[in-house]
Amino acid sequence: MPVSPSVGKFLNHQREASTVNMTELEPPAARDYFDFFALHCDIAPRPLHTVEDVLIDTRDGAQIAARIYYPCEPNWADPVPALLYFHAGGYVVGSLKSAEGVCRMLAAEARCAVVSVDYRLAPEYRFPCAVNDAIDALCWLFNKAPSLAIDTRRLAIGGESAGATLATVGAVYARDAHIPLALQMLIYPGLSARIDTDAHRQYGEGYFVSLRTIRWIQRTYLENADDLDDWRFAPLDGERNAPSSWSGLAPAWIASAECDPSQDMHLAYAGKLRSHGNRVDIHLYPGMIHGFFSMGSVIPEAAIAHQDAVDILRAALGTTELE
């Protein structure tokens, strides 16, 4: 088995403990379980100067919650750069709570504000609600940034898993809306409806995220079969509603795990972006599984990816280390 010793220990524990499979739970129970899992597997939350809860108005008249993590006292005369961040969870689970450890770490270490978005989840809110919420959050941040002591000239967008998929769509929208982005930080995004690649066959069972889970996400999130081919769900190869151009996008950093069923897609998407003239840095983390970035307390190698993410954010946003 190619996984690292820490990942192997984690997977063995999962098997021996007969842990709950979220696909067997009702969505509210699955969300509670996911938040509980995140609390015990992620790194401890870092202290920060200011954490502010806000509400974002959406296009359909609703409001969604967001949380802003400031590494220092907000100063309107000297605004800080910011990362707009979307949590993991397959569009069905995940929350501000489940992303707390990672968001605090990125804010503290990259010296930027992190705006974490609690986009609405399926099946109560199916595709494309999460996409629309992500775009509405991007527009809200760009328009409200001066009042939030955030620098509109130094913005990045990113996320983990399904959240990273939302960030890929947000990056295309930002280009078309003339919202300047310094970076799209994509942590093992979902990029295609396909489940038939070599990586799917090799890592689709026994490596934490299974093909069964992927199918459950598709059934729960998408409104109908046609949505499988919508580029906002499948940025790699979805043809429905696809943008006319893939050029001129913000530089991308893609974190990929070696033992992830979606690994092949990450390499293919990096190639797609590069073929249209975009700058892409893809890093394959050996022996890692999908989800490892948010499992820092049980998978120590997550710290390597954390540092890489911090370094790329600092470089893109022009921030410095803590003094």
PAZAPA-4460 file (N, C-alpha, C; in steps of 0.05 Angstrom, whole numbers, plus 32768, in hexadecimal, padded with zeros to 4 digits):
% residues 323
    n_x    n_y    n_z   ca_x   ca_y   ca_z    c_x    c_y    c_z   seq   type   mol
   8011   7FE8   8000   8000   8000   8000   8012   8019   8000     1      M     A
   800D   802D   7FEE   801F   8043   7FEB   801B   8059   8000     2      P     A
   8008   8057   8012   8003   806C   8025   8019   806F   8039     3      V     A
   801C   8086   8044   8030   808B   8059   8029   807C   8072     4      S     A
   803C   8078   8084   8035   806A   809D   801F   8077   80AD     5      P     A
   801F   8091   80AF   800A   809F   80BE   7FEE   809B   80B1     6      S     A
   7FED   809C   8096   7FD4   8098   8088   7FCB   807B   808C     7      V     A
   7FDE   8068   808A   7FD8   804C   808E   7FCC   8047   80A9     8      G     A
   7FD7   8054   80BD   7FCD   8051   80D9   7FB1   805C   80DA     9      K     A
   7FAC   8073   80CE   7F92   807F   80CE   7F7D   806D   80C0    10      F     A
   7F85   8062   80A9   7F72   8051   809A   7F6C   8037   80A9    11      L     A
   7F81   802C   80B6   7F7D   8014   80C5   7F69   8019   80DD    12      N     A
   7F6D   8030   80E9   7F5B   8037   80FF   7F3E   803A   80F5    13      H     A
   7F3B   8046   80DE   7F20   8049   80D2   7F13   802E   80CE    14      Q     A
   7F23   801B   80C4   7F18   8000   80BE   7F12   7FF1   80D8    15      R     A
   7F25   7FF2   80EB   7F21   7FE3   8104   7F0B   7FEE   8115    16      E     A
   7F07   8008   8114   7EF3   8015   8125   7ED7   8014   8118    17      A     A
   7ED6   800A   80FF   7EBC   8009   80F0   7EAE   8024   80F2    18      S     A
   7EBD   8039   80EB   7EB2   8054   80ED   7E9A   8058   80DB    19      T     A
   7E8A   806C   80E2   7E71   8072   80D4   7E77   807A   80B7    20      V     A
   7E67   806F   80A5   7E68   8078   8089   7E53   808D   8085    21      N     A
   7E5C   80A5   807E   7E49   80BC   807B   7E33   80B7   8067    22      M     A
   7E39   80A6   8053   7E24   80A1   803F   7E0C   8093   804A    23      T     A
   7E0E   8088   8062   7DF8   807A   806E   7DE8   808B   8081    24      E     A
   7DF0   80A4   8085   7DE3   80B6   8098   7DD2   80CA   8089    25      L     A
   7DBE   80D4   8098   7DAF   80EB   808D   7DC1   8103   808E    26      E     A
   7DBD   8117   807C   7DCF   812D   807A   7DD5   813C   8094    27      P     A
   7DC1   8142   80A5   7DC8   8150   80BE   7DDB   8140   80D0    28      P     A
   7DD6   8125   80D1   7DE8   8114   80E1   7E03   8112   80D4    29      A     A
   7E04   8111   80BA   7E1E   8110   80AC   7E2E   8129   80B1    30      A     A
   7E21   8140   80B2   7E2F   8159   80B7   7E3A   815A   80D3    31      R     A
   7E2A   8151   80E6   7E34   8150   8102   7E4C   813E   8104    32      D     A
   7E4B   8127   80F7   7E61   8114   80F7   7E7A   8120   80EB    33      Y     A
   7E76   812D   80D4   7E8D   8139   80C6   7E9A   814E   80D7    34      F     A
   7E8B   815F   80E4   7E96   8174   80F5   7EA5   8168   810D    35      D     A
   7E99   8152   8118   7EA6   8144   812E   7EC1   8138   8125    36      F     A
   7EC1   812C   810E   7ED9   8120   8102   7EEE   8135   80FE    37      F     A
   7EE6   814C   80F2   7EF9   8161   80ED   7F06   816C   8106    38      A     A
   7EF6   816F   811B   7F00   8179   8135   7F16   8167   8140    39      L     A
   7F13   814D   813C   7F26   813B   8148   7F3E   8135   8136    40      H     A
   7F3C   813A   811C   7F51   8133   8109   7F61   814B   8101    41      C     A
   7F56   8163   8101   7F64   817A   80F7   7F77   8185   810D    42      D     A
   7F87   8198   8105   7F99   81A5   8118   7F8A   81B6   812B    43      I     A
   7F96   81BC   8142   7F89   81CD   8156   7F86   81E9   814B    44      A     A
   7F6F   81F6   8151   7F6B   8212   8147   7F80   8225   8152    45      P     A
   7F8C   8235   8140   7FA0   8248   8148   7F93   8262   8153    46      R     A
   7F9E   826E   8168   7F93   8288   8171   7F99   829E   815C    47      P     A
   7F86   82B0   8159   7F88   82C6   8146   7F7F   82E0   8154    48      L     A
   7F86   82F6   8147   7F7F   830F   8153   7F61   8314   8153    49      H     A
   7F54   830F   813C   7F37   8315   8139   7F2A   82FF   8128    50      T     A
   7F13   82F6   8130   7F02   82E5   8120   7EE6   82F1   8120    51      V     A
   7EDB   82F6   8108   7EC2   8304   8106   7EAE   82F3   80F5    52      E     A
   7E96   82EF   80FF   7E81   82E2   80F1   7E70   82F6   80E2    53      D     A
   7E6B   82F1   80C8   7E5C   8303   80B7   7E47   82F3   80A7    54      V     A
   7E35   8302   809B   7E21   82F6   8089   7E24   8301   806D    55      L     A
   7E20   82F0   8059   7E23   82F7   803D   7E08   82F4   8030    56      I     A
   7DFE   8309   8023   7DE5   8308   8014   7DEA   82F9   7FFA    57      D     A
   7DD7   82E7   7FF3   7DD9   82D8   7FDB   7DC4   82E1   7FC6    58      T     A
   7DC7   82D8   7FAE   7DB6   82E1   7F98   7D99   82DA   7F9B    59      R     A
   7D93   82C5   7FAB   7D77   82BD   7FAE   7D6B   82C8   7FC7    60      D     A
   7D78   82DC   7FD3   7D6C   82E9   7FEB   7D73   82DD   8005    61      G     A
   7D83   82C7   8005   7D8B   82BA   801E   7DA4   82C7   8029    62      A     A
   7DAD   82BE   8040   7DC6   82C6   804B   7DD5   82AD   8054    63      Q     A
   7DEF   82AD   804E   7E01   8298   8057   7E16   82A3   806A    64      I     A
   7E1F   8292   807C   7E32   829B   8090   7E4F   8299   8084    65      A     A
   7E60   82AA   808F   7E7C   82A9   8088   7E8B   82B1   80A1    66      A     A
   7EA4   82AA   80A3   7EB5   82B0   80BA   7ED0   82BB   80AF    67      R     A
   7ED7   82D3   80BA   7EF0   82E0   80B1   7F05   82DD   80C8    68      I     A
   7F1B   82D1   80C0   7F32   82CD   80D3   7F47   82E2   80CC    69      Y     A
   7F4D   82F4   80DF   7F61   8308   80DC   7F7A   8301   80EC    70      Y     A
   7F92   8301   80DF   7FAA   82FB   80EE   7FB4   8312   8100    71      P     A
   7FA9   832A   80FB   7FB1   8341   810A   7F99   8354   810C    72      C     A
   7F9B   8369   811C   7F85   837B   811F   7F7D   8388   8105    73      E     A
   7F64   8386   80FD   7F5C   8393   80E4   7F63   83B1   80E4    74      P     A
   7F6F   83B9   80CE   7F78   83D5   80CB   7F6F   83DF   80B0    75      N     A
   7F5C   83F1   80AF   7F51   83FA   8096   7F65   840B   8086    76      W     A
   7F79   8416   8094   7F8E   8426   8087   7FA3   8413   807B    77      A     A
   7FA4   83FA   8084   7FB8   83E7   807A   7FAA   83CC   8076    78      D     A
   7F99   83C9   8062   7F89   83B0   805F   7F9B   8398   8059    79      P     A
   7F91   8381   8062   7FA0   8368   805E   7F95   8359   8045    80      V     A
   7FA6   8349   8039   7F9B   8337   8024   7F89   8322   802F    81      P     A
   7F7B   8314   801E   7F68   8300   8028   7F66   82E8   8016    82      A     A
   7F60   82D1   8022   7F59   82B8   8014   7F3C   82B2   8019    83      L     A
   7F2C   82B0   8003   7F11   82A7   8005   7F11   8289   8004    84      L     A
   7F06   827C   8019   7F0B   825F   801C   7EF0   8250   801E    85      Y     A
   7EEF   8239   8010   7ED7   8228   8010   7EDE   820C   801B    86      F     A
   7ECF   8204   802F   7ED6   81EB   803E   7ED0   81D2   802D    87      H     A
   7EDB   81BC   8037   7ED6   81A1   802B   7EBB   8196   8034    88      A     A
   7EB4   817F   8028   7E9C   8171   8031   7E89   8168   801B    89      G     A
   7E92   8168   8002   7E82   815C   7FED   7E68   816A   7FE8    90      G     A
   7E65   8184   7FEF   7E4D   8194   7FEC   7E36   818A   7FFE    91      Y     A
   7E3B   8177   800F   7E26   816B   8020   7E2C   8170   803D    92      V     A
   7E45   816E   8045   7E4E   8173   8061   7E63   8188   8061    93      V     A
   7E6D   818F   8079   7E81   81A3   807C   7E75   81BD   8085    94      G     A
   7E85   81CE   8092   7E7B   81E7   809E   7E92   81F9   80A5    95      S     A
   7E8B   8210   80AF   7EA0   8222   80BA   7EB0   8214   80D0    96      L     A
   7EA1   8204   80E0   7EAE   81F6   80F6   7EC3   81E1   80EC    97      K     A
   7EBC   81D3   80D7   7ECE   81BE   80CD   7EE7   81C9   80C0    98      S     A
   7EE6   81E2   80B8   7EFD   81EF   80AB   7F0D   8201   80BE    99      A     A
   7F05   8202   80D7   7F10   8215   80EA   7F2F   8212   80ED   100      E     A
   7F38   81F9   80F0   7F55   81F6   80F5   7F66   81FF   80DE   101      G     A
   7F5E   81F7   80C6   7F6D   81FF   80AE   7F6C   821D   80A9   102      V     A
   7F55   8228   80AC   7F52   8245   80A7   7F62   8256   80BA   103      C     A
   7F62   824E   80D3   7F72   825D   80E7   7F90   825A   80E1   104      R     A
   7F98   8242   80D9   7FB4   823D   80D3   7FBD   824E   80BB   105      M     A
   7FAD   824F   80A6   7FB4   825E   808E   7FB5   827C   8095   106      L     A
   7FA2   8286   80A4   7FA2   82A2   80AB   7FBB   82AA   80BC   107      A     A
   7FC1   8299   80D0   7FD8   829F   80E1   7FF2   829D   80D3   108      A     A
   7FF5   8289   80C2   800F   8284   80B6   8013   8294   809C   109      E     A
   7FFF   8298   808D   8001   82A6   8073   7FFE   82C4   8077   110      A     A
   7FF6   82CD   808F   7FF2   82E9   8096   7FDE   82F6   8084   111      R     A
   7FC8   82E8   807F   7FB2   82F4   806F   7F98   82EE   807D   112      C     A
   7F84   82FE   8077   7F69   82F7   8081   7F5F   82DE   8071   113      A     A
   7F50   82CD   807E   7F43   82B6   8071   7F25   82B9   8075   114      V     A
   7F17   82B9   805F   7EFA   82BC   8060   7EEE   82A1   8059   115      V     A
   7EE4   8293   806E   7ED9   8278   806A   7EBB   827A   8066   116      S     A
   7EB1   826C   8051   7E95   826F   8049   7E85   8256   804F   117      V     A
   7E6E   825A   805C   7E5C   8244   8063   7E46   8242   804D   118      D     A
   7E4F   8239   8035   7E3C   8237   801F   7E27   8221   8025   119      Y     A
   7E10   8224   8018   7DFA   8211   801E   7DFF   81F5   8012   120      R     A
   7DF4   81E2   8020   7DFA   81C6   801A   7DE2   81B6   8010   121      L     A
   7DE9   81A1   8001   7DD5   818E   7FF7   7DCF   8179   800C   122      A     A
   7DB7   816C   800A   7DA4   816E   7FF4   7D90   8185   7FF7   123      P     A
   7D91   8193   800E   7D7E   81AA   8011   7D82   81BF   7FFB   124      E     A
   7D9B   81C2   7FF3   7DA2   81D6   7FDF   7DB5   81C8   7FCA   125      Y     A
   7DA9   81C0   7FB5   7DB8   81B1   7FA1   7DC6   81C3   7F8D   126      R     A
   7DD7   81B7   7F7C   7DE5   81C5   7F67   7DD2   81D6   7F57   127      F     A
   7DD8   81EF   7F50   7DF2   81FC   7F54   7DF3   8210   7F6C   128      P     A
   7DE3   820A   7F81   7DE1   821D   7F97   7DFD   8223   7FA4   129      C     A
   7E0D   820E   7FA9   7E27   8212   7FB5   7E39   8224   7FA3   130      A     A
   7E37   821F   7F89   7E46   822F   7F76   7E3D   824C   7F77   131      V     A
   7E23   8251   7F77   7E19   826C   7F78   7E21   827A   7F92   132      N     A
   7E20   826B   7FA8   7E28   8276   7FC2   7E46   827E   7FC1   133      D     A
   7E56   826D   7FB5   7E73   8273   7FB3   7E78   828C   7FA3   134      A     A
   7E6A   828F   7F8D   7E6E   82A7   7F7C   7E63   82C0   7F8A   135      I     A
   7E4C   82BD   7F98   7E42   82D3   7FA7   7E55   82DC   7FBD   136      D     A
   7E62   82C8   7FCA   7E75   82CE   7FDF   7E8D   82DD   7FD4   137      A     A
   7E96   82D5   7FBC   7EAD   82E3   7FAF   7EA5   8300   7FA9   138      L     A
   7E8E   8304   7F9E   7E85   8320   7F98   7E82   8330   7FB1   139      C     A
   7E77   8324   7FC5   7E73   8331   7FDF   7E8E   833A   7FEB   140      W     A
   7EA2   8328   7FEA   7EBC   832E   7FF5   7EC9   8345   7FE6   141      L     A
   7EC8   8344   7FCB   7ED4   8358   7FBB   7EC7   8374   7FC0   142      F     A
   7EAD   8374   7FC3   7E9F   838D   7FC7   7EA1   8398   7FE3   143      N     A
   7EA2   8386   7FF7   7EA3   838E   8013   7EBF   8390   801E   144      K     A
   7ED3   8388   800F   7EEF   8386   8019   7EF8   83A0   8027   145      A     A
   7EF3   83B8   801B   7EFD   83D0   8028   7EF2   83D4   8045   146      P     A
   7ED9   83CC   8049   7ECD   83CF   8063   7ED6   83B9   8077   147      S     A
   7EE3   83A5   806C   7EEC   838E   807C   7F0B   8390   8081   148      L     A
   7F17   83A6   8079   7F34   83A9   807B   7F43   8394   806B   149      A     A
   7F38   838D   8054   7F44   837A   8042   7F4C   8387   8028   150      I     A
   7F62   8380   801D   7F6E   838D   8005   7F63   837F   7FEC   151      D     A
   7F53   838D   7FDC   7F47   8380   7FC4   7F5C   837A   7FAF   152      T     A
   7F74   8385   7FB1   7F89   8380   7F9D   7F98   8366   7FA4   153      R     A
   7F93   835A   7FBB   7FA1   8342   7FC4   7F8D   832E   7FCE   154      R     A
   7F7F   8321   7FBC   7F6B   830D   7FC3   7F73   82F2   7FB7   155      L     A
   7F6D   82DD   7FC5   7F70   82C2   7FBB   7F57   82B3   7FC1   156      A     A
   7F53   829D   7FB2   7F3B   828C   7FB6   7F45   8270   7FB8   157      I     A
   7F38   8260   7FC9   7F42   8245   7FCD   7F2E   8234   7FDD   158      G     A
   7F35   821B   7FE0   7F24   8209   7FEF   7F2F   81EC   7FEE   159      G     A
   7F21   81DB   7FFC   7F29   81BF   7FFE   7F13   81AD   7FF2   160      E     A
   7F1B   819A   7FE1   7F08   8187   7FD6   7EF1   8195   7FC7   161      S     A
   7ED8   8191   7FCF   7EC2   819E   7FC2   7EC6   81BD   7FC3   162      A     A
   7ED1   81C6   7FD9   7ED6   81E3   7FDC   7EEA   81ED   7FC7   163      G     A
   7EFD   81DB   7FC0   7F11   81E3   7FAC   7F03   81E4   7F90   164      A     A
   7EF0   81D2   7F8C   7EE1   81D4   7F73   7ED2   81EE   7F70   165      T     A
   7EC6   81F7   7F86   7EB9   8211   7F86   7ECD   8227   7F81   166      L     A
   7EE5   8224   7F8B   7EFA   8239   7F86   7F02   8239   7F68   167      A     A
   7F02   8222   7F5B   7F09   8222   7F3E   7EF4   8232   7F2E   168      T     A
   7EDB   822E   7F35   7EC5   823D   7F28   7EC7   825A   7F2E   169      V     A
   7ECD   8260   7F48   7ED0   827C   7F50   7EE6   828A   7F41   170      G     A
   7EFC   827C   7F3B   7F12   8288   7F2D   7F0A   8290   7F10   171      A     A
   7EFA   827F   7F04   7EF1   8286   7EE8   7EDE   829D   7EEA   172      V     A
   7ECC   829D   7EFD   7EB9   82B4   7F00   7EC9   82CE   7F05   173      Y     A
   7EDD   82CC   7F17   7EEC   82E4   7F1E   7EF9   82F0   7F05   174      A     A
   7F04   82DF   7EF4   7F10   82EA   7EDB   7EFB   82F9   7ECA   175      R     A
   7EE4   82ED   7EC7   7ECF   82F9   7EB7   7EC3   8312   7EC3   176      D     A
   7EC3   8314   7EDE   7EB8   832B   7EEC   7ECE   8340   7EF2   177      A     A
   7EE6   833B   7EE9   7EFC   834D   7EED   7F02   8351   7F0B   178      H     A
   7F00   833B   7F1A   7F09   833B   7F36   7F25   832F   7F36   179      I     A
   7F39   833F   7F3C   7F54   8335   7F3B   7F5A   8321   7F52   180      P     A
   7F64   830A   7F4A   7F6C   82F6   7F5E   7F8A   82F0   7F5B   181      L     A
   7F97   82ED   7F72   7FB4   82E7   7F71   7FBA   82C9   7F70   182      A     A
   7FA5   82B9   7F78   7FAA   829C   7F7A   7F90   828D   7F7C   183      L     A
   7F8F   8275   7F70   7F7A   8262   7F77   7F88   824A   7F84   184      Q     A
   7F81   8245   7F9D   7F8E   8230   7FAD   7F7B   8218   7FAE   185      M     A
   7F82   8203   7F9F   7F70   81ED   7F9B   7F7B   81D4   7FA8   186      L     A
   7F6E   81CC   7FBE   7F77   81B5   7FCE   7F66   819D   7FC5   187      I     A
   7F72   818B   7FB6   7F65   8174   7FA9   7F48   8179   7FA2   188      Y     A
   7F44   818A   7F8E   7F28   8190   7F86   7F1B   8178   7F77   189      P     A
   7F00   8177   7F78   7EF1   8165   7F67   7EEE   8173   7F4C   190      G     A
   7EF5   8164   7F36   7EF7   8172   7F1C   7EE7   8164   7F06   191      L     A
   7EDC   814D   7F0B   7ECF   813E   7EF6   7EBA   812C   7F02   192      S     A
   7EA6   8125   7EF3   7E92   8112   7EFB   7E9B   80F5   7EF6   193      A     A
   7EB1   80F2   7EE8   7EBB   80D7   7EE1   7EC5   80C9   7EFA   194      R     A
   7EC1   80AF   7EFB   7ECD   809E   7F10   7ED9   8085   7F04   195      I     A
   7EE7   8089   7EEE   7EF2   8072   7EDF   7F10   8075   7ED8   196      D     A
   7F1E   8086   7EE6   7F3B   8089   7EE0   7F4B   8074   7EEF   197      T     A
   7F65   8073   7EE8   7F77   8060   7EF6   7F77   8066   7F14   198      D     A
   7F77   807F   7F1C   7F77   8086   7F39   7F5D   807D   7F46   199      A     A
   7F47   807F   7F38   7F2D   8075   7F44   7F2F   8057   7F48   200      H     A
   7F3A   8049   7F35   7F3C   802C   7F38   7F50   8024   7F4E   201      R     A
   7F65   8033   7F51   7F7A   802C   7F64   7F73   8035   7F80   202      Q     A
   7F66   804C   7F83   7F62   8057   7F9E   7F44   805C   7FA4   203      Y     A
   7F33   804F   7F95   7F16   8053   7F99   7F0A   8044   7FB0   204      G     A
   7F1A   8033   7FBD   7F10   8024   7FD4   7F27   8020   7FE8   205      E     A
   7F22   8027   8001   7F35   8023   8016   7F48   803A   801B   206      G     A
   7F43   8051   800E   7F55   8068   8011   7F45   8080   801A   207      Y     A
   7F32   807C   802C   7F23   8090   803A   7F0B   809A   8029   208      F     A
   7F0F   80A6   8012   7EF9   80AE   8001   7EF5   8099   7FEB   209      V     A
   7EDE   808C   7FEC   7ED9   8076   7FD9   7EC8   807F   7FC2   210      S     A
   7EC7   806D   7FAE   7EB5   8073   7F97   7E98   8074   7FA0   211      L     A
   7E91   8064   7FB4   7E76   8065   7FC0   7E70   8081   7FCA   212      R     A
   7E83   808D   7FD8   7E7F   80A8   7FE2   7E7C   80BC   7FCC   213      T     A
   7E8C   80B9   7FB7   7E8B   80CC   7FA0   7E70   80CA   7F93   214      I     A
   7E65   80B2   7F90   7E4B   80AF   7F83   7E35   80BB   7F95   215      R     A
   7E38   80B8   7FB0   7E25   80C3   7FC3   7E25   80E2   7FC1   216      W     A
   7E3C   80ED   7FBE   7E3E   810B   7FBB   7E30   8113   7FA2   217      I     A
   7E35   8105   7F8C   7E28   810D   7F73   7E09   810B   7F75   218      Q     A
   7DFF   80F5   7F81   7DE2   80F2   7F83   7DD6   8107   7F95   219      R     A
   7DE4   810E   7FAA   7DD9   8120   7FBE   7DDA   813D   7FB5   220      T     A
   7DF0   8144   7FA7   7DF4   8160   7FA0   7DE7   8169   7F86   221      Y     A
   7DE8   8157   7F72   7DDF   815F   7F57   7DC1   815C   7F55   222      L     A
   7DB5   816E   7F45   7D98   816E   7F41   7D90   8158   7F2E   223      E     A
   7DA0   8153   7F19   7D99   813F   7F05   7DB3   8136   7EF7   224      N     A
   7DB1   8122   7EE6   7DC8   8116   7ED9   7DD6   812A   7EC7   225      A     A
   7DC8   813D   7EBC   7DD4   8151   7EAA   7DE9   8162   7EB9   226      D     A
   7DE5   8165   7ED3   7DF8   8175   7EE3   7E14   8169   7EE4   227      D     A
   7E16   814F   7EDF   7E30   8142   7EDE   7E43   814E   7EC9   228      L     A
   7E37   8159   7EB5   7E46   8164   7E9E   7E49   8182   7EA0   229      D     A
   7E3F   818E   7EB6   7E42   81AB   7EB9   7E5E   81B2   7EC3   230      D     A
   7E6B   81C5   7EB6   7E87   81CB   7EBD   7E8A   81D6   7ED9   231      W     A
   7E74   81E0   7EE5   7E76   81EA   7F00   7E77   81D4   7F15   232      R     A
   7E70   81BC   7F0C   7E74   81A4   7F1C   7E8E   8195   7F13   233      F     A
   7E93   8196   7EF9   7EAA   8187   7EED   7EBB   819A   7EDD   234      A     A
   7ECB   81AB   7EEA   7EDB   81BF   7EDB   7EEF   81B3   7EC7   235      P     A
   7EF7   819A   7ECC   7F0A   818D   7EB9   7EFE   8187   7E9E   236      L     A
   7EE6   817B   7E9E   7EDC   8171   7E85   7EBE   8176   7E81   237      D     A
   7EB1   8184   7E93   7E94   818A   7E90   7E91   819E   7E79   238      G     A
   7E7E   8198   7E67   7E7A   81A8   7E4F   7E61   81BB   7E51   239      E     A
   7E4E   81B4   7E62   7E36   81C4   7E64   7E3D   81DF   7E72   240      R     A
   7E34   81F5   7E66   7E39   8210   7E70   7E56   8217   7E72   241      N     A
   7E67   8209   7E64   7E84   820D   7E67   7E8D   8229   7E5E   242      A     A
   7EA0   8235   7E6B   7EAA   8250   7E62   7EB6   824F   7E47   243      P     A
   7EB5   8265   7E39   7EC0   8266   7E1E   7EDE   8265   7E1E   244      S     A
   7EEA   826C   7E34   7F08   826D   7E35   7F11   8264   7E51   245      S     A
   7F28   8257   7E52   7F35   824F   7E6B   7F4F   825F   7E6F   246      W     A
   7F53   8273   7E60   7F6C   8282   7E63   7F68   829A   7E76   247      S     A
   7F7E   82A5   7E7F   7F7D   82BD   7E90   7F73   82B9   7EAC   248      G     A
   7F76   82A0   7EB6   7F6E   829B   7ED2   7F84   82A0   7EE6   249      L     A
   7F7C   82A4   7EFF   7F90   82A8   7F14   7FA3   8290   7F16   250      A     A
   7FBC   8294   7F1D   7FCE   827D   7F21   7FC2   8269   7F34   251      P     A
   7FC7   824F   7F2E   7FBB   823A   7F3E   7FD0   822A   7F4D   252      A     A
   7FCB   8223   7F66   7FDA   8210   7F75   7FC8   81F9   7F7B   253      W     A
   7FCF   81E1   7F72   7FBF   81C9   7F75   7FCE   81B5   7F87   254      I     A
   7FC1   81AF   7F9E   7FCC   819A   7FAF   7FBD   8180   7FAA   255      A     A
   7FCC   816B   7FA4   7FC1   8151   7F9D   7FCD   813C   7FAE   256      S     A
   7FBC   8128   7FB6   7FC6   8112   7FC7   7FCA   80FA   7FB5   257      A     A
   7FE0   80EC   7FBA   7FE7   80D5   7FA9   7FD2   80C0   7FA8   258      E     A
   7FC5   80BA   7FC0   7FB2   80A4   7FC2   7F95   80AE   7FC2   259      C     A
   7F90   80C1   7FB1   7F75   80CE   7FAF   7F69   80C4   7F95   260      D     A
   7F50   80BA   7F95   7F43   80B2   7F7C   7F42   80C7   7F67   261      P     A
   7F44   80E0   7F6F   7F43   80F7   7F5C   7F5E   8100   7F53   262      S     A
   7F73   80F2   7F5A   7F8E   80FC   7F54   7F93   8101   7F37   263      Q     A
   7F8A   80EE   7F25   7F8E   80F2   7F09   7F81   810B   7EFE   264      D     A
   7F6A   8112   7F0A   7F5C   812A   7F02   7F6C   8144   7F08   265      M     A
   7F7A   8143   7F1E   7F8A   815B   7F26   7FA1   8160   7F11   266      H     A
   7FAE   814A   7F09   7FC3   814D   7EF5   7FB7   8156   7EDB   267      L     A
   7FA0   814C   7ED4   7F93   8154   7EBA   7F8A   8171   7EBB   268      A     A
   7F80   817A   7ED2   7F77   8195   7ED3   7F8E   81A9   7ED2   269      Y     A
   7FA4   81A1   7EDF   7FBC   81B2   7EDD   7FC5   81B5   7EC0   270      A     A
   7FC4   819E   7EB1   7FCB   819F   7E95   7FB7   81B1   7E85   271      G     A
   7F9E   81AF   7E8B   7F8A   81C0   7E7E   7F8F   81DD   7E82   272      K     A
   7F94   81E5   7E9B   7F99   8201   7EA1   7FB3   820B   7E93   273      L     A
   7FC7   81FA   7E94   7FE1   8202   7E87   7FDD   8204   7E69   274      R     A
   7FCD   81F3   7E5D   7FCA   81F4   7E40   7FBC   820D   7E36   275      S     A
   7FAF   821B   7E49   7FA2   8235   7E43   7FB2   824D   7E4D   276      H     A
   7FCB   8247   7E54   7FDE   825D   7E5B   7FDD   8266   7E78   277      G     A
   7FD0   8256   7E89   7FCF   825D   7EA5   7FE7   8252   7EB5   278      N     A
   7FEE   825F   7ECA   8005   8256   7EDB   7FFA   8242   7EF0   279      R     A
   8006   822B   7EF1   7FFC   8216   7F03   8014   8209   7F12   280      V     A
   8011   8206   7F2C   8024   81F7   7F3C   8014   81E0   7F49   281      D     A
   801A   81C7   7F42   800D   81B0   7F4E   8020   81A1   7F5E   282      I     A
   8018   8199   7F76   8029   818A   7F88   801B   8170   7F90   283      H     A
   8028   815A   7F8A   801D   8140   7F91   802A   8136   7FAC   284      L     A
   8019   8131   7FC0   8024   812A   7FDA   8024   810B   7FDC   285      Y     A
   803C   8100   7FDD   803E   80E2   7FDD   8032   80D6   7FF6   286      P     A
   8024   80BF   7FF2   8019   80B0   8008   8002   80BC   8016   287      G     A
   7FF7   80D2   800B   7FE0   80E0   8018   7FC6   80D8   800B   288      M     A
   7FB0   80DC   801A   7F95   80D6   8011   7F85   80F0   800F   289      I     A
   7F6E   80EE   8001   7F5C   8104   7FFF   7F53   810B   801C   290      H     A
   7F54   8125   8022   7F4D   812E   803D   7F64   8133   8050   291      G     A
   7F7C   812B   8048   7F92   812C   805B   7F98   8149   8065   292      F     A
   7F93   815D   8054   7F99   8178   805B   7F8C   8181   8075   293      F     A
   7F74   8176   807A   7F65   817D   8092   7F67   8167   80A8   294      S     A
   7F7C   8157   80A7   7F80   8142   80BB   7F9B   8145   80C8   295      M     A
   7FA3   815D   80CE   7FBE   8162   80D8   7FC5   8156   80F2   296      G     A
   7FB1   8150   8103   7FB7   8145   811D   7FBB   8127   811C   297      S     A
   7FB3   811A   8106   7FB7   80FD   8103   7FC9   80F6   80EC   298      V     A
   7FCD   8109   80D9   7FE0   8105   80C3   7FF4   811C   80C3   299      I     A
   800B   8118   80D1   801E   812E   80D5   8028   813A   80BA   300      P     A
   8029   812A   80A5   8032   8134   808B   8021   814B   8080   301      E     A
   8009   814E   808B   7FF9   8164   8083   8007   817F   8087   302      A     A
   8019   817F   809B   8027   8198   80A1   8039   81A1   8089   303      A     A
   8042   818E   8079   8052   8195   8061   8040   81A4   804D   304      I     A
   8028   8199   8048   8016   81A6   8036   800D   81C1   8041   305      A     A
   8009   81C3   805B   8002   81DC   8068   8017   81F1   8062   306      H     A
   8030   81EA   8066   8046   81FD   8061   8047   8205   8044   307      Q     A
   8043   81F2   8032   8043   81F8   8015   802C   820C   800F   308      D     A
   8015   8208   801A   7FFE   821A   8016   8004   8236   8020   309      A     A
   8010   8237   8038   8018   8250   8044   802C   825F   8032   310      V     A
   8040   8250   8029   8055   825C   8018   8049   8268   7FFF   311      D     A
   8037   8259   7FF2   802C   8262   7FD8   801A   827A   7FDD   312      I     A
   800B   827A   7FF4   7FFA   8291   7FFA   800B   82AA   8000   313      L     A
   8020   82A6   800F   8032   82BD   8015   803D   82C9   7FFB   314      R     A
   8046   82B7   7FEA   8052   82C1   7FD1   803E   82CF   7FBF   315      A     A
   8025   82C4   7FBE   8011   82D0   7FAC   8006   82EA   7FB8   316      A     A
   8003   82EB   7FD2   7FF6   8302   7FDF   800A   8317   7FE9   317      L     A
   8024   8310   7FE8   8038   8323   7FF1   8039   8328   800F   318      G     A
   8035   8313   801F   8035   8316   803C   8050   830B   8047   319      T     A
   8054   8311   8060   806D   8309   806E   8067   82F7   8085   320      T     A
   807B   82EB   8090   8078   82D9   80A7   8072   82EA   80C0   321      E     A
   8068   82DB   80D4   8065   82E8   80EE   807F   82F1   80F9   322      L     A
   8080   8308   8105   8099   8312   8111   809C   8307   812D   323      E     A
***
